[in-house]
Amino acid sequence: MQKKQKKLTIVQVLPALDSGGVERGTLEISKYLVSKKQRSIVISNGGRLKKQLVFEGGEHINLPIGIKSLFTLRIIPKLIRILLKNKVDIIHIRSRFPAWVCFIAIQFIKYEKRPSIVTTFHGPYSVNIYSSIMSKGDRVIAVSKMIQKYILKNYKINSKKITLNYRGVDSKDFKYLYKPKKTWMTDWNKKYPNLKNKVLLTLPGRITRWKGQIDFLYIIAKLIKEFPNVHGLIVGDVANNKSNFLTELKEKVCELEIKDNISFIGHRTDIKEIISVSKIVFSLSKEPEAFGRTTIESIKIGVPVIGYNHGGVGEQLREIFPKGLVVKGDIAKAINLSKKWIKKRPKVPKTDLFDLKTMQENTLRVYREVKNSNE
């Protein structure tokens, strides 16, 4: 007879719950844990996704754990009380500064009551003592092969401690050949009447210099000479400290004379629908993406992606859609590929790779393995 598994109390820790792949991944794990009758708690400074987390059965504890200041260390006694009161089994840490706070906190907890620690490398952090804390977990999750290689190259860590666990996308949500509802199309056309009947090319990603928006503007500027009906969508948040770069981008739009062919539409919760009405989606990051979520979201739906051949995006495209690969910075190749696909869009194969359920199952398995090995 199979032994009944103990209900786990899992705490995920990150700076805030506003937007981004890390935050969405946190919610996906929380929702899955709740569905599997585990207890899910998230510690962060809150944000727009907190409401969804709680609605889906997760618990949230507000702590300014990601504010990079020595004053933040004052929350350590409170954090210790939270961990002990809730009899936390696993702390899953997703960011560096909160990792330091958590590692200091558990030193003041008796060993037999101390939670196990799982860390996730969500990116190739700068290599220094500050970043090394992420390699100190009982188990370390890498979100792509690129990140796995980065960890092994830069930190003294037993390779057996690392688990490769690609982030995933829900195939039930991002259905192959998905079409948005008529109500969404009506609202979209009402809000953006200038986009009706345009060939939409989309670059999703935060407004930040390394995400490749300038390369995208050059691509649009070249394409409209042959295809005046092309319109570029730049979808993503503008952080307070990136407003100058947004101004620079808008100046570049004017300089390239493409003001009527570019729209900055900010943070959106309907990225699935926007991808589905796009002719092509782009990933032009100057630095390699640790994973590149919007690439696999687009592929799942069946929308072709043109992406620079490095990092997680390169890994996805090589596995599923290699014809979309372009050498980093090769704008000419990206333009030529775009021209070809605007005329005749290629078929994107249906795939079960990089699936959300696999990521969720792997994560819970890691939690159980770590808990069992530390008992």
N, C-alpha and C positions, 0 to 999 in steps of 0.2 A: 504493500500500500504506500502510495506516494505521500511523503511528509508535507503537511500544509505549510505553505510559505508565510512567513511573518509579514504583517502589514508594515510597510516602511514609511517613515516620515522624512521627506526630502525637502531640503531648502535650496533653492536656486538663488544665486546672488549676482547682481549686476548693478551698474550705477543708476539707471532709470528705465522707464518703460514707455518711451516716446515713439520711436519708429526705428526701423532697420532690421536686418536679418537676424542679429543676435537676439533682439527683443522678440521677434516673431517666433524664433526657435524656442525661446523660453516658454512662451504661451503654448506652443504645440506640445512640448514635453509635459507641461502642467496639465493640460487637457487630457492627455493620454494617461498620466498617472491617476487622475481622478476616475477615468473610465475603468481602470484596473484596480479600483478600491484602495489606492495608496493615498497618503496624505501629502498634498502639495502646498508648499509655502514659498513665496517669492519675497526676498528682501531687496528693496530698491528705494529710490527717492520718488517713486510714483511717475505719473505721466499719462498720456492719452490712452494707453493700452491697459491700464490698471482696471478699468471698468469691465473690459472683456475678460480679463483674467479671473476676476471675482465671479462674473456671470457664468463662467464655465466650470466653477466649482473650486478654483484655487483660492488660497488665502494670500493676503498681501500685508506685509509689515513695512511701514514707512521708516526708513533710516537714510540719512545723507551719506551712505557708505562709499559713494564714488567721488566725493568732493576731495580733490587732491590738496589736502592741507593737514598739517599736524594737529589742528583742532579736531579733525575728524576722529582722531584716536580717542577722543573723549567718549565716543559711543561704545567703546569696547566693553565696559562693565554691563551696559544694557544688552549688547549682543550676546554676551556670556549668559545672562539671565534668560534671554529668549531661547537659546540653544538648549539649556538645561530644563527649562519649564516645559518645552515642547518635545523633550526626549528625541532630539533630532538624530537620525541614523546617518544621513549623508548630507554633506554640504557640496553643492555643485557650483563651482566658481567660474564665472565667464569673463572676468576683467581683472586687470593687474592690481590697481589700487585696492579694490575690495578684497583681493586675495591676500595682500599684506595685512589688512585689518583682521581678516578671518584667521590667518595663521598665527598672528599674535594672540588673538582671543583664545584659541584652543590650547595654548600653552598654559593657561590658567585653569584648565578643566582637568580633573583627575582622568588618568588614562582610560580607566574602565567606563567612564561616561563620555569620553571624547568622540565626537562624530568622525566618520571617515571622510576624506576629501577627494573629490573628483574635480579636475580642472579641464577646461576646453580652450585650446588655442584657436581663436577665431581669426587669427591673422599672423603674418610674419612680423612680429614686434621687433623693434630695435633691440640688438643683442647687447644686453648689459645686466647688471645685478638686479635692477628693478624688474626687468622682464623675466628673469630666471625663476621668480617665485611661481610662475605658471607651470614649471616643470616639477614642482615639489609635491604634487598630488599623489595620493595612493594609486590613482589611475589617471592617465592623461589622455584626453580625446583629441584626435587630429581630424579636422573637417575635410581634408583632402590629402592626396599623396604628396602634393607640394608642401603642405604644412608638416606632414610626417617627416619628410626629408629635412626640412628646416629645423625641427626639434632635435633630430638625431645629430645633425651637423653642428649645432650651436650650444647644446647643453649636455652635461654629463648625466645621462639617464639610461637606465636599462631599457632596451627596446621592447622587452616584454610588458613594460608598464604602459606602453602606448597602444591605444585602440584606434584604428582608422574607422571613422564613422561619418560617412558623407552626410551632409545636410540633405534633406529630402523635400519633395513637393507632393502634395496630396493629389493623386490621379483622379480621385472622385470629384475633387473641387476643380482642378485644372484638366477638364475632360478634353480628350482628343477631338479636334475640330469644333471646339466650343464656340457658340454664337451667343452674344449678349441678348438679354430680353428686350422686347420692343419698348418697354417703359424706359429702360436705360438709354436706348438709342434716341428716344424722343427727348429725354433730358439732355443728353450729350449734344444733340443737334441744336437744341434751344440755347445751351450755354455757349457752344462754339459753332455758330452758324457758318463761319468762314472755313470750317474744316469739312463741310459736306462735300462729298464726291472727290475729295483730295486723296492722293496716294500718301498715306501716313507712314513715316519712318520714325521709329521711336528709340530714344536713348533713356532708359531708366537709371536712376542713381542719384545719390545726394549731390548737391552743387558744391563740388570741391575740385581743386585743380587736377588731381590725379585720376579723376573718373573719366576724362577724355572728352569733355564737352566741346573744347576748342577743335579737336580733330573732327568731331561730328559737324560743326558749323562749316568747316572747309568742304566736307563731303556734300552737304546740302547745297552749298554755293556752286559747286561744280555740276551737280545733278540737275539743277533747275534750268541750266542752259539748254539741256536736251529734253528735260521733263518739267516744264513750268508748273505742272499740277502737283509736284512733290511738296510735302509740308513736313517739317521736322518737329517732333514733340520731345521736349526735354522735361522729364517727369522726376521730381525729387525735391526733398527738403532743402531749405537754405538755412544753415546754422547761423546764429547771430554773428559769429566771427568770420563768416564767409560772404557777407553782404558786399564787400569790396570786389570779390571775384565775380559775383553776379553782375555788378555794374560793368566790370571788364568784359564779361560775355556779351552784354547788351551793346556795348560799344563796338565789339567785334562784329556783331550782327549788322549794325549800321555801316561799318566799314566795308563789309562784304556785300552790302546792298541786298540783304535777304530778310528784311524786316517783315515782309508779307508771307514769308515761307518758314517762319520759326515761331513756336509758342512755348513759353515757360509756364507749365501748369502746376508747379509746386507738388506738395505731398498729396497723394491720392490713396484712398482705400479701395478703389476699383481698378487696380493695376491689371487684373485678369481681363476685364472688359477692354481696357485700352490696348493691351497686347493683342487681343483677338481681332480688333479692327485695324491693326497695323499690318502693312505689307511686309516689313522687315523690322526686326529688333536688333539693336547694336550693343556690343560690349567692347568699349574702346579704352579700358583703364590702362593708364601708363605704367602702373605697378600691378603685379599679378594679384588677381582676386584670390582670396583664400578659398572661396567656393564659387560665388557668382550665381545667386539664387534666381534672378530674373532670366538668366539664360535657360535654365532647366524648366522654368515656368513656361517660357515661350515654346520650347521644344515639346513639352507635354501637350500643349494646345495644338501644336502642328504649325506654328509660325516660324519661318526660317530666321536664323541668327547669324550675323556676321560678327565674329569676335576675334580679338587678338589672341594669338596662340601662346598663351602662358597661363600659369596658375590653374585654379579650379575650372575656369571657363574653357581653357585648352583641354583639360582632362575630359570634360563633358562632351565637347564637340568631337574630339578624337574618337570617343566611344560610340556616339550616336549620329553625328551630323558633320563629318570631317570637311565637307565641301564649303562649310562656313568659316573655316580657319583662315586667318590672315596674319602674316608676320607683324609683330608690334610696330606701329608707326607707318605701315605701308598703306598710306591713304589712297594712293593710285589704284592698288589692288582692290581696296574696299569700294572705291568708286566704280571700277569696272564690274565687280561682282554685283553691285547694286543695280547698275544699268541692265545687266543680264536678267536679274530676278524681277525687276520692275516689268520687263517685257513678258517674262514667263516665270512665275514663282515656282521654285522647286518643291517637290513633295518631301515633307519631313516624316521620317518613319515613326510609327507608334512605339513607345518604349515603356518598360517597367523599371528601368534603371533609375537610380537616385530618387527612390520613392520615400515618402514621408513615413509610412508604416514601418519600413525597414529601419529607418533612423530611430524611431521611437522604441521599437523592440530592442534594438541594440543598446540604447541608452539605459533602459530598465535592466537589461541583462548585466551591464557594467555595474550598476548600483548594487544588484544582488551579489555579484561576484566579489565586489570590494567589501561589502558588509560581511559575507561569509568568511572571507579570508582573514578579516581582522577580528573575528570572534574567537 
